[in-house]
Amino acid sequence: MDANLIHKSFASPVRRDILARLKTPAEAFARERIEFGQGVPSNAIQAQSGLSQSTVSAHLAMLVEAGLLVSTRVGPFVLLSRNEPVIRSFVTHMHASL
């Protein structure tokens, strides 16, 4: 776990919003009628954000690099889900550090 990279990821409200939505994907992406077995398609995240595909892609790449999201390719789709063990580890680290 790279705590500095995670802190950098949290600096953006867009990235914080993506993480929050992925916490409850069945609720946050209910209108898209997605099967949430392995994650949420990146295009559904982009559609909800109202931002360009390239902007959302850069935000998602940062979250994956920080280890906060797991990216899984299924056919033509990139599915994203929260990496709960890393998130819990970071919260524990912050609790112990502050």
Legacy VTK file of the C-alpha trace (Angstrom):
# vtk DataFile Version 3.0
C-alpha trace
ASCII
DATASET POLYDATA
POINTS 98 float
0.000 0.000 0.000
1.376 3.385 -1.032
-0.249 5.822 1.414
1.133 8.871 -0.398
-0.389 7.768 -3.701
-3.703 7.084 -1.974
-3.657 10.572 -0.428
-2.975 12.008 -3.881
-5.942 10.028 -5.229
-8.221 11.462 -2.548
-7.235 15.019 -3.549
-9.768 14.986 -6.378
-13.490 15.254 -5.609
-14.176 13.329 -8.832
-12.121 10.359 -7.614
-13.743 10.506 -4.163
-17.163 10.500 -5.834
-16.247 7.478 -7.983
-15.143 5.553 -4.882
-18.332 6.520 -3.053
-20.553 5.387 -5.938
-18.711 2.088 -6.219
-19.336 1.412 -2.525
-22.974 0.610 -3.364
-22.982 -0.064 -7.120
-26.454 -1.629 -7.204
-27.889 1.644 -5.889
-25.567 4.106 -7.629
-25.891 2.499 -11.055
-29.457 1.121 -10.786
-30.662 2.887 -13.935
-27.972 1.197 -16.043
-29.323 -2.305 -15.174
-25.847 -3.760 -14.886
-24.922 -7.183 -13.536
-22.457 -6.323 -10.756
-20.649 -9.649 -10.417
-17.164 -8.378 -11.282
-17.619 -4.627 -11.134
-19.092 -1.655 -12.937
-18.226 -0.953 -16.579
-16.038 2.094 -17.018
-18.488 3.528 -19.571
-21.258 3.534 -16.909
-18.975 5.466 -14.550
-18.154 7.901 -17.336
-21.817 8.362 -18.256
-22.756 9.303 -14.691
-19.851 11.691 -14.284
-20.774 13.994 -17.144
-17.062 14.291 -17.966
-15.238 13.253 -21.114
-14.126 9.664 -21.549
-10.455 10.634 -21.457
-10.876 12.609 -18.220
-12.700 9.773 -16.471
-10.169 7.282 -17.810
-7.335 9.305 -16.251
-9.154 9.409 -12.896
-9.833 5.671 -13.004
-6.205 4.952 -13.911
-5.068 6.936 -10.876
-7.409 4.986 -8.589
-6.207 1.670 -10.036
-2.556 2.735 -9.709
-3.147 3.662 -6.064
-4.652 0.217 -5.522
-8.061 1.582 -4.537
-9.811 0.007 -7.530
-9.466 -3.364 -9.200
-9.781 -3.424 -12.976
-11.038 -6.578 -14.714
-11.354 -6.966 -18.474
-14.338 -9.027 -19.620
-14.541 -9.129 -23.395
-14.714 -5.541 -24.622
-15.556 -4.162 -21.178
-13.352 -2.906 -18.354
-15.100 -3.564 -15.065
-14.071 -1.698 -11.937
-14.648 -2.484 -8.292
-13.335 -1.203 -4.990
-10.312 -2.939 -3.499
-11.752 -3.236 0.002
-8.647 -4.842 1.613
-6.489 -1.888 0.518
-9.105 0.634 1.615
-9.384 -1.027 5.053
-5.590 -1.155 5.350
-5.341 2.544 4.545
-8.052 3.450 7.083
-6.234 1.381 9.728
-2.940 3.081 8.810
-4.545 6.527 9.104
-6.159 5.655 12.427
-2.813 4.473 13.825
-0.869 7.424 12.372
-3.020 10.323 13.501
LINES 1 99
98 0 1 2 3 4 5 6 7 8 9 10 11 12 13 14 15 16 17 18 19 20 21 22 23 24 25 26 27 28 29 30 31 32 33 34 35 36 37 38 39 40 41 42 43 44 45 46 47 48 49 50 51 52 53 54 55 56 57 58 59 60 61 62 63 64 65 66 67 68 69 70 71 72 73 74 75 76 77 78 79 80 81 82 83 84 85 86 87 88 89 90 91 92 93 94 95 96 97
